[in-house]
Amino acid sequence: MQIGGLRISEAAKWGETPQILMSAQKQAENAMTDRYILGIQEQAQKDAKAGVYMSEDYVQYSLSHMRRTVSPNRSKPVAQAAAYIQKASSRYGTLLARLLGGYSMKAYVGGLHPTAEVYAPNGEMIAAQTCDGSWIEIQTKAETKLIDASTNIYAKAYSAARAEMNAAPQATAGGSEAGIDLRA
């Protein structure tokens, strides 16, 4: 099924075409650098010592890396889409389908609740305007794959750090048997 004149398939919209899936896997793999993995592991160790699983510091670190490495630039096409919607809002029930310099949009304007969707050049939906007028980011397959891989590394590092911390007191307690004899 094609979406309104934009020639975007429903599968592409949700990132389910073979090309999108292969590209997403490659992008996520390329983003998993040794430096990034080490940063995840260090943060997991800090979090384990603090007794906090997936602290805000870790979440911000991983999201920042994701935005730098695999996320599409949403700001420009979303701003362009919002401008087109504002222009067209005087018409009731109009369907807008526009190309936004490689990106594209589909919007229903007019009436009480205009809505819109913004698509990356590969056809994957990357943002949507809700009926209350706010914009939300739609996670791409590449972003999902990177976050999944990051979470897996974090979970393993956190578990290893907690296991090491739990083993340390037992080793110390076991080694204190050679005490002082205070008998008189």
Steps between C-alpha positions, in 0.01 A plus 500: 500500500634844408461800728323796339707593184831471687578151371581381850396146578340407830796266563747786447296725730565261789856412395419148388647485149809284448702807397405693814566201726843434344593868514382527862711198600808644332448846654459352847808279462709795380382710795610234752858624518749373756496842667121500529492144637766591758291804600195278548697255712651777715158655558354159591774453759432845649129426507557161664705663777222756551236224490313669214416302188514712182554836662406823329871545414497173306174582324631842395834351388334239279240741356768757423707237319194376311413853383857561382543170319175350369211743545365687200495879517139554600507871578507644148230282340277535809534881490421498127200275555371726778533803270304327220231395743469854633466634143240244404299511822243736347374215280284238661594134470782546251758228448846638450771284351830684460862425440730673746844480343538122509256465787126502447182562691136408500253715694130543553432863581201709589231418749572459867786251491755523217750213493817436304767238438858568387700237312874451447628462142478119538127527575524430873280720720718708734255746659130561539282786610233389741146631505591734787760667276813363667771320305637161600805318371435156352796274569664363187618141465863616521428682825320197641786266408761731655304541823439124520872424453596770752253369756634146461859615562391713795301216660795261477745756640261595781442136595875431497569804719227402749628141512853627566372731776301218662799264486739752659346499852495119506869482411583756771286324761660166423853635533453636856534165675856563611402722793676584826479268797389710796486218757680562821 
